Amino acid sequence: EVQLVESGGALVQPGGSLRLSCAVSGFTFSNYWMSWVRQAPGKGPEWVANIKQDGGEKYYVDSVKGRFTISRDNAENSLYLQLNSLRAEDTAVYYCARDKIEGATLFDHWGQGTLVTVSS
Amino acid sequence: DIQVTQSPSSLSASVGDRVTITCRTSQTINNYLNWYQQKRGKAPKLLISAASSLQSGVPSRFSGSGSGTEFTLTISSLQPEDFATYYCQQSDRAPLTFGGGTKVEIK
């Protein structure tokens, strides 16, 4: 069974930092691109970033470029998102999602999400 | 960025009704269009990829069609478990973008 379990969400002050983790099991992690997708309260999902199988390619939505960093550890079957210089508008549930092997992106498995709240 | 517009934003329907949701993109996207279902408090679930490819385990009452810039999700006979919010998402080019959602409610 494919499982993705996020952790690391918290209440943090504006300007603060946080590291999210996603532990995966049930599939060969190193075969897949992986993504982070967030969803602000009452809003639709927003793709945040994705990373290639070997970590050699990374892409970000413009609103987080220079502040967030996606990474992975294939030996540990884990995906990470480092969030720096956090803003109120970054408040959301953050999901990790299994992305493609190749071709066009599709998010076919998701974690349960972890809540990041940015507030003073 | 490719803008994705869904319509309607909400609808009320009865069990057994045929429901159609439309997704329009601001540029031609080569059929790289996915549909998701999200229930309250849960992560989205992939229903259809590449405009019309039904995911394993998804009931056949769900279907997708369209090309270019206009796509549709159809539920042929609405069931009680289908009341949820539906999102389309384009994966033709980064940044990957979602539509604003269509909430399907009980009439």
gemmi code that builds the backbone of each chain (N, CA, C; Angstrom):
import gemmi

chains = {
    "A": [
        ("GLU", (0.839, -1.202, 0.000), (0.000, 0.000, 0.000), (0.872, 1.250, 0.000)),
        ("VAL", (0.572, 2.152, -0.914), (1.307, 3.415, -0.976), (0.916, 4.291, 0.217)),
        ("GLN", (1.922, 4.783, 0.928), (1.661, 5.695, 2.045), (2.627, 6.867, 1.991)),
        ("LEU", (2.100, 8.044, 2.262), (2.910, 9.251, 2.394), (2.465, 9.920, 3.693)),
        ("VAL", (3.420, 10.204, 4.566), (3.095, 10.765, 5.878), (3.933, 12.016, 6.099)),
        ("GLU", (3.240, 13.164, 6.129), (3.919, 14.432, 6.355), (4.041, 14.724, 7.848)),
        ("SER", (5.045, 15.532, 8.175), (5.210, 16.005, 9.542), (5.965, 17.324, 9.513)),
        ("GLY", (5.955, 18.013, 10.655), (6.739, 19.231, 10.775), (5.946, 20.516, 10.773)),
        ("GLY", (4.656, 20.443, 10.485), (3.855, 21.661, 10.495), (3.738, 22.231, 11.898)),
        ("ALA", (3.579, 23.554, 11.969), (3.527, 24.224, 13.277), (3.044, 25.649, 13.105)),
        ("LEU", (2.839, 26.307, 14.256), (2.577, 27.745, 14.282), (3.931, 28.445, 14.328)),
        ("VAL", (4.161, 29.373, 13.418), (5.443, 30.065, 13.343), (5.191, 31.538, 13.078)),
        ("GLN", (6.076, 32.371, 13.591), (5.929, 33.812, 13.398), (6.373, 34.230, 11.995)),
        ("PRO", (5.836, 35.327, 11.484), (6.308, 35.844, 10.189), (7.818, 36.036, 10.208)),
        ("GLY", (8.454, 35.631, 9.108), (9.898, 35.688, 9.025), (10.592, 34.440, 9.523)),
        ("GLY", (9.843, 33.547, 10.127), (10.424, 32.332, 10.690), (10.671, 31.249, 9.665)),
        ("SER", (11.166, 30.126, 10.155), (11.517, 28.989, 9.299), (10.911, 27.713, 9.833)),
        ("LEU", (10.789, 26.746, 8.927), (10.213, 25.453, 9.279), (10.734, 24.438, 8.279)),
        ("ARG", (10.859, 23.179, 8.697), (11.218, 22.114, 7.769), (10.139, 21.048, 7.813)),
        ("LEU", (9.542, 20.794, 6.673), (8.541, 19.747, 6.553), (9.193, 18.470, 6.039)),
        ("SER", (8.691, 17.343, 6.509), (9.176, 16.050, 6.054), (8.015, 15.211, 5.546)),
        ("CYS", (8.333, 14.294, 4.659), (7.339, 13.354, 4.137), (8.008, 11.995, 4.029)),
        ("ALA", (7.542, 11.053, 4.814), (8.063, 9.689, 4.780), (7.161, 8.845, 3.897)),
        ("VAL", (7.761, 8.137, 2.960), (6.963, 7.368, 2.024), (7.265, 5.878, 2.142)),
        ("SER", (6.295, 5.070, 1.758), (6.457, 3.620, 1.734), (5.480, 3.042, 0.732)),
        ("GLY", (5.708, 1.798, 0.349), (4.778, 1.111, -0.539), (5.072, 1.261, -2.010)),
        ("PHE", (6.131, 1.986, -2.371), (6.539, 2.094, -3.770), (8.025, 2.449, -3.808)),
        ("THR", (8.617, 2.319, -4.979), (10.037, 2.622, -5.146), (10.208, 4.120, -5.287)),
        ("PHE", (10.503, 4.761, -4.185), (10.572, 6.229, -4.086), (11.481, 6.824, -5.149)),
        ("SER", (12.629, 6.194, -5.369), (13.638, 6.752, -6.266), (13.211, 6.722, -7.730)),
        ("ASN", (12.097, 6.083, -8.040), (11.621, 6.031, -9.421), (10.753, 7.224, -9.807)),
        ("TYR", (10.330, 8.021, -8.822), (9.309, 9.040, -9.047), (9.805, 10.443, -8.776)),
        ("TRP", (9.350, 11.397, -9.630), (9.347, 12.793, -9.218), (8.425, 12.885, -7.992)),
        ("MET", (8.657, 13.904, -7.181), (7.807, 14.159, -6.023), (7.484, 15.649, -5.962)),
        ("SER", (6.322, 15.956, -5.415), (5.866, 17.349, -5.323), (5.379, 17.700, -3.930)),
        ("TRP", (5.386, 18.988, -3.641), (4.663, 19.565, -2.514), (3.534, 20.414, -3.094)),
        ("VAL", (2.361, 20.243, -2.543), (1.179, 21.007, -2.934), (0.572, 21.571, -1.649)),
        ("ARG", (0.176, 22.825, -1.658), (-0.424, 23.401, -0.462), (-1.842, 23.868, -0.731)),
        ("GLN", (-2.598, 24.015, 0.334), (-3.979, 24.456, 0.220), (-4.291, 25.383, 1.389)),
        ("ALA", (-4.479, 26.649, 1.073), (-4.841, 27.631, 2.089), (-6.282, 27.391, 2.534)),
        ("PRO", (-6.629, 27.816, 3.735), (-7.992, 27.581, 4.238), (-9.053, 28.097, 3.286)),
        ("GLY", (-9.978, 27.213, 2.883), (-11.081, 27.596, 2.014), (-10.717, 27.829, 0.564)),
        ("LYS", (-9.488, 27.520, 0.195), (-9.015, 27.752, -1.184), (-8.722, 26.440, -1.890)),
        ("GLY", (-8.434, 26.534, -3.184), (-8.056, 25.364, -3.949), (-6.591, 25.023, -3.743)),
        ("PRO", (-6.170, 23.857, -4.217), (-4.764, 23.474, -4.091), (-3.860, 24.374, -4.933)),
        ("GLU", (-2.629, 24.506, -4.489), (-1.612, 25.252, -5.213), (-0.333, 24.413, -5.228)),
        ("TRP", (0.152, 24.075, -6.422), (1.435, 23.386, -6.523), (2.538, 24.315, -6.053)),
        ("VAL", (3.461, 23.778, -5.248), (4.529, 24.591, -4.668), (5.878, 24.295, -5.321)),
        ("ALA", (6.225, 23.005, -5.416), (7.542, 22.638, -5.921), (7.548, 21.167, -6.280)),
        ("ASN", (8.453, 20.802, -7.185), (8.698, 19.382, -7.413), (10.169, 19.124, -7.653)),
        ("ILE", (10.550, 17.838, -7.558), (11.941, 17.442, -7.624), (12.048, 16.134, -8.387)),
        ("LYS", (13.066, 16.071, -9.243), (13.291, 14.895, -10.064), (13.784, 13.725, -9.220)),
        ("GLN", (13.770, 12.541, -9.831), (14.132, 11.324, -9.106), (15.495, 11.417, -8.393)),
        ("ASP", (16.498, 11.963, -9.070), (17.843, 12.029, -8.487), (18.124, 13.356, -7.796)),
        ("GLY", (17.127, 14.218, -7.712), (17.296, 15.520, -7.086), (17.974, 16.546, -7.974)),
        ("GLY", (18.261, 16.169, -9.209), (19.023, 17.035, -10.095), (18.233, 18.165, -10.733)),
        ("GLU", (16.919, 18.081, -10.701), (16.082, 19.158, -11.205), (15.035, 19.497, -10.154)),
        ("LYS", (14.835, 20.791, -9.949), (13.855, 21.272, -8.980), (13.125, 22.463, -9.590)),
        ("TYR", (11.833, 22.544, -9.363), (11.037, 23.639, -9.893), (10.139, 24.170, -8.789)),
        ("TYR", (9.871, 25.480, -8.853), (9.100, 26.142, -7.800), (8.072, 27.093, -8.421)),
        ("VAL", (6.978, 27.295, -7.718), (6.074, 28.383, -8.078), (6.764, 29.696, -7.728)),
        ("ASP", (6.496, 30.739, -8.492), (7.220, 32.005, -8.325), (7.128, 32.551, -6.899)),
        ("SER", (5.986, 32.371, -6.259), (5.756, 32.993, -4.952), (6.649, 32.437, -3.846)),
        ("VAL", (7.306, 31.304, -4.086), (8.165, 30.721, -3.045), (9.636, 30.654, -3.466)),
        ("LYS", (9.934, 31.038, -4.695), (11.317, 30.975, -5.169), (12.221, 31.826, -4.284)),
        ("GLY", (13.353, 31.258, -3.898), (14.300, 31.957, -3.048), (13.989, 31.841, -1.567)),
        ("ARG", (12.821, 31.324, -1.220), (12.446, 31.169, 0.190), (12.281, 29.699, 0.594)),
        ("PHE", (11.776, 28.888, -0.312), (11.546, 27.470, -0.027), (12.565, 26.632, -0.797)),
        ("THR", (12.947, 25.489, -0.219), (13.856, 24.559, -0.885), (13.320, 23.138, -0.744)),
        ("ILE", (13.144, 22.474, -1.870), (12.716, 21.082, -1.867), (13.953, 20.192, -1.952)),
        ("SER", (13.922, 19.068, -1.253), (15.034, 18.118, -1.315), (14.490, 16.728, -1.033)),
        ("ARG", (15.331, 15.724, -1.243), (14.931, 14.345, -1.014), (16.112, 13.514, -0.587)),
        ("ASP", (15.820, 12.420, 0.103), (16.834, 11.446, 0.495), (16.307, 10.082, 0.061)),
        ("ASN", (16.797, 9.586, -1.057), (16.272, 8.321, -1.587), (16.629, 7.133, -0.695)),
        ("ALA", (17.726, 7.218, 0.015), (18.111, 6.128, 0.921), (17.143, 6.030, 2.105)),
        ("GLU", (16.583, 7.188, 2.484), (15.649, 7.229, 3.620), (14.191, 7.278, 3.176)),
        ("ASN", (13.947, 7.230, 1.862), (12.580, 7.320, 1.326), (11.843, 8.542, 1.885)),
        ("SER", (12.514, 9.661, 1.838), (11.951, 10.868, 2.437), (12.070, 12.081, 1.538)),
        ("LEU", (11.056, 12.924, 1.624), (10.987, 14.186, 0.888), (10.941, 15.310, 1.911)),
        ("TYR", (11.546, 16.438, 1.576), (11.606, 17.553, 2.517), (11.225, 18.856, 1.835)),
        ("LEU", (10.766, 19.806, 2.655), (10.554, 21.171, 2.179), (11.017, 22.114, 3.281)),
        ("GLN", (12.066, 22.872, 2.987), (12.560, 23.893, 3.914), (11.856, 25.201, 3.591)),
        ("LEU", (11.190, 25.767, 4.584), (10.434, 26.999, 4.407), (11.126, 28.113, 5.209)),
        ("ASN", (11.623, 29.119, 4.527), (12.265, 30.259, 5.176), (11.501, 31.538, 4.873)),
        ("SER", (11.763, 32.566, 5.662), (11.143, 33.888, 5.458), (9.635, 33.764, 5.283)),
        ("LEU", (9.028, 33.043, 6.203), (7.603, 32.743, 6.064), (6.740, 33.989, 6.191)),
        ("ARG", (5.653, 33.979, 5.429), (4.695, 35.080, 5.379), (3.311, 34.563, 5.753)),
        ("ALA", (2.427, 35.469, 6.112), (1.066, 35.066, 6.466), (0.399, 34.300, 5.336)),
        ("GLU", (0.699, 34.688, 4.108), (0.066, 34.035, 2.954), (0.596, 32.628, 2.690)),
        ("ASP", (1.598, 32.194, 3.435), (2.081, 30.811, 3.337), (1.270, 29.866, 4.232)),
        ("THR", (0.361, 30.417, 5.023), (-0.487, 29.592, 5.871), (-1.323, 28.640, 5.019)),
        ("ALA", (-1.204, 27.351, 5.291), (-1.874, 26.347, 4.463), (-1.621, 24.956, 5.033)),
        ("VAL", (-2.396, 24.008, 4.553), (-2.052, 22.605, 4.713), (-1.101, 22.251, 3.580)),
        ("TYR", (0.026, 21.658, 3.940), (1.025, 21.260, 2.962), (0.963, 19.750, 2.772)),
        ("TYR", (0.774, 19.343, 1.518), (0.704, 17.928, 1.166), (1.948, 17.543, 0.365)),
        ("CYS", (2.485, 16.356, 0.634), (3.415, 15.796, -0.334), (2.615, 14.875, -1.245)),
        ("ALA", (3.021, 14.810, -2.478), (2.287, 14.036, -3.470), (3.254, 13.327, -4.402)),
        ("ARG", (2.912, 12.091, -4.726), (3.706, 11.371, -5.710), (3.422, 11.959, -7.089)),
        ("ASP", (4.480, 12.257, -7.773), (4.391, 12.906, -9.082), (4.627, 11.830, -10.146)),
        ("LYS", (5.166, 12.195, -11.262), (5.302, 11.297, -12.404), (6.575, 10.447, -12.310)),
        ("ILE", (6.628, 9.439, -13.172), (7.903, 8.798, -13.474), (8.520, 9.556, -14.643)),
        ("GLU", (7.732, 9.802, -15.664), (8.155, 10.610, -16.795), (6.902, 11.173, -17.445)),
        ("GLY", (7.086, 12.105, -18.355), (5.930, 12.688, -19.027), (5.280, 13.758, -18.185)),
        ("ALA", (3.994, 13.899, -18.349), (3.266, 14.986, -17.688), (2.962, 14.631, -16.230)),
        ("THR", (2.975, 15.645, -15.408), (2.711, 15.481, -13.976), (1.280, 15.033, -13.716)),
        ("LEU", (1.141, 14.140, -12.752), (-0.153, 13.824, -12.173), (0.099, 13.420, -10.733)),
        ("PHE", (-0.730, 13.874, -9.832), (-0.541, 13.595, -8.408), (-1.454, 12.429, -8.038)),
        ("ASP", (-0.915, 11.211, -8.096), (-1.780, 10.052, -7.942), (-1.851, 9.501, -6.525)),
        ("HIS", (-0.982, 9.964, -5.657), (-1.074, 9.614, -4.240), (-0.669, 10.831, -3.432)),
        ("TRP", (-1.402, 11.073, -2.347), (-1.185, 12.238, -1.498), (-1.057, 11.783, -0.046)),
        ("GLY", (-0.344, 12.569, 0.747), (-0.351, 12.359, 2.180), (-1.589, 12.985, 2.804)),
        ("GLN", (-1.643, 12.964, 4.116), (-2.792, 13.518, 4.839), (-2.642, 15.015, 5.075)),
        ("GLY", (-1.438, 15.534, 4.866), (-1.190, 16.954, 5.012), (-0.683, 17.337, 6.393)),
        ("THR", (0.049, 18.444, 6.448), (0.525, 19.009, 7.710), (0.278, 20.511, 7.669)),
        ("LEU", (-0.257, 21.055, 8.760), (-0.706, 22.453, 8.787), (0.421, 23.382, 9.195)),
        ("VAL", (0.652, 24.382, 8.362), (1.593, 25.454, 8.671), (0.786, 26.733, 8.863)),
        ("THR", (0.921, 27.334, 10.028), (0.228, 28.585, 10.337), (1.275, 29.652, 10.614)),
        ("VAL", (1.229, 30.727, 9.845), (2.173, 31.828, 10.010), (1.419, 33.012, 10.604)),
        ("SER", (1.720, 33.291, 11.851), (0.994, 34.345, 12.563), (1.796, 34.803, 13.765)),
        ("SER", (1.648, 36.081, 14.094), (2.320, 36.620, 15.281), (1.395, 36.536, 16.497)),
    ],
    "B": [
        ("ASP", (1.976, 32.324, -17.019), (1.365, 31.161, -16.387), (0.045, 30.822, -17.079)),
        ("ILE", (-0.282, 29.542, -17.128), (-1.561, 29.108, -17.695), (-2.656, 29.249, -16.633)),
        ("GLN", (-3.672, 30.037, -16.957), (-4.797, 30.202, -16.045), (-5.815, 29.090, -16.309)),
        ("VAL", (-6.397, 28.578, -15.227), (-7.378, 27.503, -15.325), (-8.677, 27.974, -14.676)),
        ("THR", (-9.748, 27.966, -15.443), (-11.041, 28.473, -14.967), (-12.081, 27.361, -15.003)),
        ("GLN", (-12.674, 27.100, -13.866), (-13.712, 26.086, -13.770), (-15.085, 26.729, -13.689)),
        ("SER", (-16.070, 26.041, -14.239), (-17.457, 26.480, -14.084), (-18.385, 25.272, -14.045)),
        ("PRO", (-19.466, 25.379, -13.257), (-19.735, 26.472, -12.326), (-18.854, 26.344, -11.082)),
        ("SER", (-18.894, 27.321, -10.212), (-18.138, 27.241, -8.958), (-18.859, 26.344, -7.951)),
        ("SER", (-20.161, 26.226, -8.111), (-20.935, 25.302, -7.284), (-22.197, 24.901, -8.027)),
        ("LEU", (-22.743, 23.770, -7.644), (-23.994, 23.317, -8.231), (-24.727, 22.449, -7.227)),
        ("SER", (-26.030, 22.434, -7.338), (-26.868, 21.555, -6.533), (-27.498, 20.518, -7.446)),
        ("ALA", (-27.416, 19.275, -7.044), (-27.955, 18.200, -7.878), (-28.507, 17.090, -7.000)),
        ("SER", (-29.307, 16.261, -7.602), (-29.930, 15.145, -6.884), (-29.251, 13.838, -7.248)),
        ("VAL", (-29.375, 12.867, -6.379), (-28.866, 11.525, -6.677), (-29.512, 11.038, -7.975)),
        ("GLY", (-28.666, 10.519, -8.873), (-29.134, 10.056, -10.160), (-28.982, 11.066, -11.281)),
        ("ASP", (-28.733, 12.319, -10.951), (-28.566, 13.354, -11.970), (-27.276, 13.171, -12.744)),
        ("ARG", (-27.278, 13.673, -13.963), (-26.067, 13.771, -14.771), (-25.459, 15.143, -14.503)),
        ("VAL", (-24.177, 15.171, -14.186), (-23.501, 16.411, -13.818), (-22.314, 16.629, -14.742)),
        ("THR", (-22.168, 17.861, -15.209), (-21.041, 18.216, -16.072), (-20.342, 19.448, -15.511)),
        ("ILE", (-19.034, 19.347, -15.399), (-18.191, 20.449, -14.923), (-17.221, 20.791, -16.047)),
        ("THR", (-17.029, 22.085, -16.273), (-16.172, 22.539, -17.367), (-14.915, 23.203, -16.838)),
        ("CYS", (-13.834, 22.965, -17.527), (-12.538, 23.558, -17.194), (-11.970, 24.179, -18.474)),
        ("ARG", (-11.623, 25.442, -18.389), (-11.041, 26.140, -19.535), (-9.648, 26.649, -19.163)),
        ("THR", (-8.711, 26.491, -20.100), (-7.348, 26.959, -19.862), (-7.052, 28.144, -20.770)),
        ("SER", (-6.131, 28.972, -20.332), (-5.835, 30.210, -21.068), (-4.970, 29.964, -22.299)),
        ("GLN", (-4.390, 28.748, -22.376), (-3.586, 28.361, -23.547), (-3.876, 26.899, -23.861)),
        ("THR", (-3.626, 26.495, -25.083), (-3.747, 25.091, -25.462), (-2.766, 24.252, -24.661)),
        ("ILE", (-3.250, 23.119, -24.124), (-2.404, 22.353, -23.199), (-2.208, 20.895, -23.588)),
        ("ASN", (-2.423, 20.527, -24.836), (-2.053, 19.182, -25.273), (-2.680, 18.060, -24.450)),
        ("ASN", (-3.866, 18.289, -23.929), (-4.603, 17.272, -23.157), (-3.958, 16.900, -21.819)),
        ("TYR", (-2.995, 17.686, -21.348), (-2.393, 17.408, -20.052), (-3.258, 18.035, -18.957)),
        ("LEU", (-4.417, 17.410, -18.749), (-5.416, 17.948, -17.846), (-5.907, 16.827, -16.939)),
        ("ASN", (-5.799, 17.052, -15.642), (-6.185, 16.051, -14.655), (-7.361, 16.539, -13.821)),
        ("TRP", (-8.171, 15.616, -13.328), (-9.317, 15.934, -12.469), (-9.162, 15.250, -11.122)),
        ("TYR", (-9.489, 15.989, -10.063), (-9.399, 15.484, -8.692), (-10.719, 15.707, -7.969)),
        ("GLN", (-10.987, 14.828, -7.020), (-12.139, 14.949, -6.115), (-11.598, 15.175, -4.710)),
        ("GLN", (-12.168, 16.129, -4.004), (-11.740, 16.358, -2.619), (-12.959, 16.411, -1.704)),
        ("LYS", (-12.923, 15.591, -0.683), (-13.952, 15.623, 0.349), (-13.421, 16.392, 1.554)),
        ("ARG", (-14.337, 16.908, 2.359), (-13.974, 17.800, 3.476), (-12.942, 17.150, 4.384)),
        ("GLY", (-11.855, 17.852, 4.631), (-10.831, 17.383, 5.557), (-9.902, 16.319, 5.001)),
        ("LYS", (-10.031, 16.007, 3.715), (-9.207, 14.966, 3.104), (-8.341, 15.547, 1.987)),
        ("ALA", (-7.330, 14.798, 1.613), (-6.502, 15.190, 0.476), (-7.268, 14.955, -0.823)),
        ("PRO", (-6.934, 15.693, -1.867), (-7.545, 15.415, -3.168), (-7.229, 13.997, -3.637)),
        ("LYS", (-8.127, 13.468, -4.448), (-7.973, 12.132, -5.015), (-8.016, 12.256, -6.525)),
        ("LEU", (-7.020, 11.666, -7.200), (-6.968, 11.711, -8.659), (-8.043, 10.819, -9.254)),
        ("LEU", (-8.871, 11.410, -10.118), (-9.934, 10.656, -10.799), (-9.556, 10.329, -12.246)),
        ("ILE", (-9.106, 11.352, -12.958), (-8.865, 11.250, -14.396), (-7.580, 11.980, -14.720)),
        ("SER", (-6.749, 11.370, -15.552), (-5.529, 12.006, -16.034), (-5.574, 12.112, -17.553)),
        ("ALA", (-4.725, 12.982, -18.083), (-4.619, 13.174, -19.536), (-5.997, 13.342, -20.177)),
        ("ALA", (-6.812, 14.126, -19.539), (-8.144, 14.532, -20.014), (-9.211, 13.453, -19.948)),
        ("SER", (-8.836, 12.183, -20.213), (-9.893, 11.179, -20.334), (-9.524, 9.803, -19.779)),
        ("SER", (-8.362, 9.656, -19.177), (-7.921, 8.363, -18.692), (-8.365, 8.147, -17.249)),
        ("LEU", (-9.306, 7.223, -17.075), (-9.862, 6.951, -15.748), (-8.849, 6.186, -14.903)),
        ("GLN", (-8.636, 6.651, -13.706), (-7.698, 5.980, -12.810), (-8.280, 4.658, -12.308)),
        ("SER", (-7.395, 3.730, -12.004), (-7.799, 2.435, -11.487), (-8.622, 2.590, -10.217)),
        ("GLY", (-9.755, 1.907, -10.161), (-10.593, 1.940, -8.976), (-11.646, 3.035, -8.971)),
        ("VAL", (-11.572, 3.947, -9.925), (-12.564, 5.035, -10.001), (-13.786, 4.523, -10.771)),
        ("PRO", (-14.975, 4.725, -10.228), (-16.179, 4.207, -10.895), (-16.340, 4.737, -12.318)),
        ("SER", (-16.914, 3.896, -13.165), (-17.046, 4.240, -14.582), (-18.088, 5.327, -14.829)),
        ("ARG", (-18.845, 5.737, -13.817), (-19.773, 6.852, -14.008), (-19.039, 8.187, -14.193)),
        ("PHE", (-17.743, 8.204, -13.836), (-16.909, 9.379, -14.065), (-16.264, 9.261, -15.450)),
        ("SER", (-16.291, 10.347, -16.195), (-15.601, 10.375, -17.479), (-15.094, 11.780, -17.754)),
        ("GLY", (-14.053, 11.850, -18.553), (-13.471, 13.123, -18.927), (-13.342, 13.219, -20.430)),
        ("SER", (-13.455, 14.432, -20.933), (-13.313, 14.646, -22.365), (-12.786, 16.050, -22.605)),
        ("GLY", (-12.520, 16.328, -23.873), (-12.098, 17.657, -24.240), (-10.712, 17.682, -24.847)),
        ("SER", (-10.346, 18.846, -25.350), (-9.029, 19.041, -25.948), (-8.772, 20.523, -26.091)),
        ("GLY", (-7.524, 20.851, -26.366), (-7.195, 22.253, -26.605), (-7.264, 23.098, -25.355)),
        ("THR", (-8.340, 23.833, -25.215), (-8.506, 24.702, -24.054), (-9.787, 24.436, -23.272)),
        ("GLU", (-10.600, 23.496, -23.722), (-11.865, 23.236, -23.040), (-12.040, 21.752, -22.731)),
        ("PHE", (-12.303, 21.468, -21.457), (-12.367, 20.097, -20.973), (-13.590, 19.946, -20.066)),
        ("THR", (-14.115, 18.727, -19.997), (-15.261, 18.492, -19.141), (-15.084, 17.219, -18.322)),
        ("LEU", (-15.617, 17.263, -17.120), (-15.771, 16.092, -16.262), (-17.260, 15.818, -16.173)),
        ("THR", (-17.654, 14.593, -16.451), (-19.059, 14.216, -16.387), (-19.246, 13.085, -15.387)),
        ("ILE", (-20.257, 13.239, -14.552), (-20.699, 12.159, -13.671), (-22.056, 11.731, -14.219)),
        ("SER", (-22.136, 10.504, -14.712), (-23.327, 10.115, -15.466), (-24.560, 9.933, -14.588)),
        ("SER", (-24.356, 9.476, -13.372), (-25.476, 9.278, -12.449), (-24.944, 9.522, -11.043)),
        ("LEU", (-25.213, 10.695, -10.519), (-24.623, 11.143, -9.257), (-25.021, 10.224, -8.108)),
        ("GLN", (-24.024, 9.819, -7.334), (-24.247, 8.970, -6.175), (-23.986, 9.753, -4.887)),
        ("PRO", (-24.517, 9.302, -3.754), (-24.348, 10.046, -2.502), (-22.877, 10.322, -2.162)),
        ("GLU", (-21.995, 9.386, -2.487), (-20.581, 9.557, -2.151), (-19.856, 10.525, -3.093)),
        ("ASP", (-20.554, 11.021, -4.106), (-19.924, 11.934, -5.065), (-20.037, 13.399, -4.659)),
        ("PHE", (-20.774, 13.676, -3.590), (-20.885, 15.066, -3.151), (-19.552, 15.481, -2.551)),
        ("ALA", (-18.918, 16.444, -3.207), (-17.531, 16.803, -2.920), (-17.182, 18.029, -3.762)),
        ("THR", (-15.928, 18.453, -3.653), (-15.414, 19.522, -4.511), (-14.481, 18.911, -5.545)),
        ("TYR", (-14.616, 19.359, -6.772), (-13.828, 18.832, -7.882), (-12.911, 19.914, -8.430)),
        ("TYR", (-11.676, 19.525, -8.700), (-10.676, 20.450, -9.235), (-10.072, 19.874, -10.507)),
        ("CYS", (-9.842, 20.742, -11.484), (-9.019, 20.354, -12.619), (-7.628, 20.955, -12.421)),
        ("GLN", (-6.654, 20.399, -13.122), (-5.250, 20.826, -12.969), (-4.527, 20.604, -14.277)),
        ("GLN", (-3.840, 21.616, -14.763), (-3.081, 21.456, -16.006), (-1.636, 21.104, -15.676)),
        ("SER", (-1.093, 20.167, -16.462), (0.300, 19.781, -16.270), (1.074, 19.897, -17.571)),
        ("ASP", (0.624, 20.810, -18.424), (1.329, 21.006, -19.692), (2.652, 21.746, -19.482)),
        ("ARG", (2.651, 22.755, -18.588), (3.893, 23.481, -18.333), (3.849, 24.119, -16.953)),
        ("ALA", (5.038, 24.288, -16.389), (5.164, 24.905, -15.075), (4.906, 26.401, -15.185)),
        ("PRO", (4.337, 27.004, -14.138), (3.893, 26.348, -12.904), (2.602, 25.561, -13.117)),
        ("LEU", (2.551, 24.382, -12.536), (1.349, 23.556, -12.608), (0.238, 24.302, -11.878)),
        ("THR", (-0.925, 24.399, -12.481), (-1.988, 25.214, -11.907), (-3.305, 24.460, -11.840)),
        ("PHE", (-4.050, 24.776, -10.778), (-5.353, 24.178, -10.531), (-6.460, 25.186, -10.834)),
        ("GLY", (-7.629, 24.656, -11.159), (-8.813, 25.483, -11.238), (-9.308, 25.843, -9.845)),
        ("GLY", (-10.294, 26.725, -9.793), (-10.797, 27.202, -8.522), (-11.733, 26.247, -7.808)),
        ("GLY", (-12.154, 25.192, -8.482), (-12.982, 24.182, -7.844), (-14.465, 24.322, -8.161)),
        ("THR", (-15.157, 23.189, -8.142), (-16.609, 23.138, -8.278), (-17.154, 22.307, -7.129)),
        ("LYS", (-17.951, 22.933, -6.286), (-18.536, 22.224, -5.149), (-19.880, 21.634, -5.577)),
        ("VAL", (-20.000, 20.326, -5.467), (-21.234, 19.624, -5.828), (-21.995, 19.337, -4.536)),
        ("GLU", (-23.160, 19.940, -4.428), (-23.970, 19.832, -3.208), (-25.272, 19.102, -3.485)),
        ("ILE", (-25.870, 18.633, -2.413), (-27.143, 17.910, -2.513), (-28.288, 18.900, -2.666)),
        ("LYS", (-29.150, 18.631, -3.672), (-30.327, 19.469, -3.857), (-31.397, 19.027, -2.865)),
    ],
}
model = gemmi.Model(1)
for chain_id, residues in chains.items():
    chain = gemmi.Chain(chain_id)
    for i, (resn, *xyz) in enumerate(residues, 1):
        res = gemmi.Residue()
        res.name, res.seqid = resn, gemmi.SeqId(i, " ")
        for name, pos in zip(("N", "CA", "C"), xyz):
            atom = gemmi.Atom()
            atom.name, atom.element = name, gemmi.Element(name[0])
            atom.pos, atom.b_iso = gemmi.Position(*pos), 0.0
            res.add_atom(atom)
        chain.add_residue(res)
    model.add_chain(chain)
structure = gemmi.Structure()
structure.add_model(model)
structure.setup_entities()
